[in-house]
Amino acid sequence: MKATDSNRVNMINAVIVLSDLPGSVTATSGISAYATVLGQVKTKMVLINGANIIGGGSTSGVTLDTKGLRKAMELIAMKCANATIGFANSTHNNTLKALVNISASKLAGTQKEDVDDVCEGIQNATAANIGGAITFGALATDPADLGSAIGLYRTASQKPRNAVISRSQAKKDVSRMVGEVVADLFVGQMDKMVDTLKVSNVGYWKSYKQAREIINLGSTTAKVRGSVKDELDVPKSNVRFSIFKTGTATLVTMVITDAKGKFNATNLPVGDFDFKWELDTYITVTETNVHIAAGKELQRRIVLKKV
């Protein structure tokens, strides 16, 4: 697993552990969708862990969680099936409906030798009609995730008649699915849900934000990078970006934006800092009491206004 993916996986696991604590379950109990999305995160992690085993060089099915992979495969398959059935019903497409019309109990009762083939049929039908299935609850990434789950299950089950996932494909699947968890499930959904608790339960809100930090475990320093533009969206060069110890005039570092308005301050110590962006004839932009953790990369997109 690439270092960036490994760091993100550690963050994902931290969020899962936090979310499963009794106090956290109570804190999020009023948000019905939270548990649903958390379940999707856990399902993805089953697939990520399985793909990582293969990507790391283990091709023996005995090392994979066959039962866990089957459960994950069935969960994604039912999501695809239900969304596709909804679309089929809306268009009176009985042929399409027949391809995916199966209950969760029937799928769970399907013989282990056949369940992956049933899921593959659902995957193909959903992928071919993903535009319509999306309007009934499917995500554009669901067919690909189901394909990964099928491949992992077949590898775990050691089915010689089916092609197993290659190491290179497994590594690609890990990166793709980790990115989906962060972008779709965290940034797109869970982060927004937890933000609704900022006033009513600031303690949990802070704990969640800390768990969501992506820490580079191989680094003891941090960096800040980003870009500066004006109100017309024109990149601004020669902007002075200064970092001070919070509440003081002690300069930690200063960098200048390049021709594209980009800046990159690296090898920063851990601590609390004040940021300042300055350019002649423009209003200075400041940000105070910013905490930087070890291995953390902060990004800023700054817009300067004329004096």
Secondary structure, DSSP 8 states (H G I E B T S, - for coil): --HHHHHHHHHHHHHHHHHHSHHHHHHTTT-HHHHHHHHHHHHHHHHHHHHHHHHTT---GGGS-HHHHHHHHHHHHHHHHHHHHHHHHHTT-HHHHHHH---HHHHHTS-TTTHHHHHHHHHHHHHHTHHHHHTTT--TTHHHHHHHHHHHHHHHHT-TTS----HHHHHHHHHHHHHHIIIIIIIIIIHHHHHTTTTT-HHHHHHHHHHT----TT-S-EEEEEEEEETTS-B--S-EEEEEETTS--EEEEEE--TTSEEEEEEE-SEEEEEEEE-TTB--EEEEEEEE-TT-EEEEEEEE-B-
